[in-house]
Amino acid sequence: MSCAFFSLLFMKIRIEWRAIIYSFLGAIPGVIIGFETVDKILSAPMKKMIFVSVWCSFAMSLYMLNCEKKRITTSLIQNFKPWKIVILIFTGFIGG
């Protein structure tokens, strides 16, 4: 992930920092709870399959988005309201 972050900075790709910050704030307790509870419940093969499934679905959705020509993109989250902050924090928590 540090290499990916370096690539983003090196290529000067615009980043929506609010999305990263709020997702990170949600990921902190998500990681702690995941290490303390979920890690004990799942076996090693189950954890590997979940990891592969998440990254495979991410790769497929990214491929489908990149195949769409002339799609509308924005550099900032449009109409940034408090409920979008809650969604970002919740998504970070689940991802953590």
C-alpha positions in Angstrom: 0.0 0.0 0.0 2.9 2.4 0.6 4.1 1.7 -2.9 0.6 2.5 -4.3 0.6 5.7 -2.3 4.0 6.6 -3.6 2.8 6.0 -7.1 -0.2 8.2 -6.6 2.0 11.0 -5.4 4.7 10.5 -8.0 2.2 10.5 -10.9 0.5 13.6 -9.3 -2.9 11.9 -9.3 -5.5 14.1 -7.6 -6.7 12.5 -4.3 -9.9 13.3 -2.3 -8.2 13.7 1.1 -11.5 13.9 3.0 -12.4 10.4 1.9 -9.0 9.1 3.0 -9.1 10.8 6.4 -12.7 9.8 7.3 -12.2 6.2 6.1 -9.0 6.0 8.1 -10.7 7.2 11.2 -13.3 4.5 10.8 -10.6 1.9 10.0 -8.8 2.3 13.3 -11.5 0.9 15.5 -12.4 -1.6 12.8 -8.9 -3.1 12.8 -8.8 -3.3 16.6 -12.2 -5.0 16.8 -11.2 -7.3 13.9 -8.0 -8.4 15.5 -9.7 -9.0 18.9 -12.9 -10.8 17.7 -13.1 -11.7 14.1 -9.6 -13.1 14.0 -10.4 -15.6 16.7 -13.6 -16.8 14.9 -12.3 -17.4 11.4 -9.8 -20.0 10.4 -6.7 -19.2 8.3 -8.2 -20.6 5.0 -11.4 -18.6 5.5 -9.4 -15.4 6.1 -7.5 -16.0 2.9 -10.6 -16.6 0.9 -12.3 -13.4 2.2 -9.1 -11.5 1.3 -9.0 -12.9 -2.2 -12.7 -12.3 -2.7 -12.6 -8.7 -1.6 -9.6 -7.9 -3.9 -11.0 -9.8 -6.8 -14.3 -7.9 -6.6 -12.3 -4.7 -6.3 -10.3 -5.5 -9.4 -13.4 -6.5 -11.4 -15.3 -3.3 -10.5 -12.2 -1.2 -11.3 -11.9 -2.9 -14.6 -15.5 -2.3 -15.4 -15.2 1.4 -14.5 -12.1 1.8 -16.6 -13.7 0.2 -19.6 -16.5 2.7 -19.6 -15.6 5.5 -22.1 -16.4 9.1 -21.4 -17.7 8.6 -17.9 -18.2 11.6 -15.7 -15.5 12.0 -13.1 -15.0 14.6 -10.4 -12.0 15.6 -8.3 -14.1 16.2 -5.1 -17.0 14.5 -3.5 -20.1 16.4 -4.7 -22.5 17.9 -2.1 -20.3 16.8 0.8 -22.7 16.6 3.8 -22.5 15.0 7.3 -24.3 11.8 6.2 -21.5 11.2 3.7 -19.0 11.5 6.5 -20.9 8.8 8.4 -20.8 6.5 5.3 -17.1 7.0 4.8 -16.4 6.2 8.5 -18.7 3.2 8.4 -17.0 1.9 5.2 -13.6 2.4 6.8 -14.8 0.5 9.8 -16.0 -2.5 7.7 -12.8 -2.4 5.7 -10.7 -2.3 8.8 
